[in-house]
Amino acid sequence: MSEKSGKLLKITLIKSPIGYNGKQKATVQSLGLRRMGHSVLIGDAPRIRGMINKVSHLVAVEEVVES
């Protein structure tokens, strides 16, 4: 699957994954989030959107248009 060019997602961990099941903790780690308040920029892709949907209650997502 190809990523859409010029579109990035800023993902921020807003809630701790402690107390949630192991799959959700692993998904947060796979997104590259390490601690509360940590943000990462990731290219928009269907597989990333799927991971975000699984942990949507733990993260905040913003769309960033790359110029």
CORCOR-V630225 format. One line per field, one symbol per residue. ss: DSSP state (H for helix, E for strand, L for the rest). psi: psi as a letter, one per 20 degrees, with the letter a starting at -180 (. if undefined). A space follows every 10 residues. Layout:
BEGIN
ss=???
psi=???
END
This chain:
BEGIN
ss=LLLLLLEEEE EEELLLLLLL LHHHHHHHHH LLLLLLLLEE EEELLHHHHH HHHHLLLLEE EEEEELL
psi=pqqpqjpqpo ppoiqpjpir rhhhghgghh ijphrpipqq pqqpqhhghg gghhkhiiqp pqpppp.
END
